[in-house]
Amino acid sequence: MGFPVILPLSALLIAINALPAAAGDCCQRYRHHGRPWHDIHHGIHELENRIALLQADPKVDHDDKGPIMTGARAEIRRLSATLDPPGWRWTVPCCYRRKPIHVR
């Protein structure tokens, strides 16, 4: 096997190994969380964007945008309260579960 054969073969192996990782991102979007969880997060994101745009707009009077931002923040708190607490899935055990290291 010479150089012209090894280079395309190695590129093919790299591409084959990379494909499942890329495909898993789009196909497994709702694997850990259900559709309502993602909808709530999308709603929170939209409200935060609305607040940011109002804060950055110098043409809108502070008296006009104050109640809108206050209502949006209250809605964010209400939506956040409907979410379950985060349950992180770690590949390694937590450091608090490990036995302490004693140095002599």
C-alpha positions, 0 to 999 in steps of 0.5 A: 500500500502506497501513499496514494491509497492510504490517504483516501482510505484514512479520509474515508475512515475519519468521515465514517467515524464522524457521521454518527456523531453529527447525525446524533445531534439532530436526531436526538434533540428531545432525547433528554427532555420532552417537547414541552421543556424545549417549548418553555425554554424557547419562550423564556429565550424569546422574552429575554430577547424582547427585554434586551431589545427594549433596553437597547432601544433609545427611541422608546421612553423608559416610562413606556418600556418599564412595565413591558419589561417588568411583565416579561420578567414576571412571565420568565419567573412563572415559566421557570417555576414550571420547569423541573429542577435540572438533572445533570447526567455526568459521565464520571461520578461527582467529586463529592462521592469520591473517597477523600485523598489523605496526604501523609 
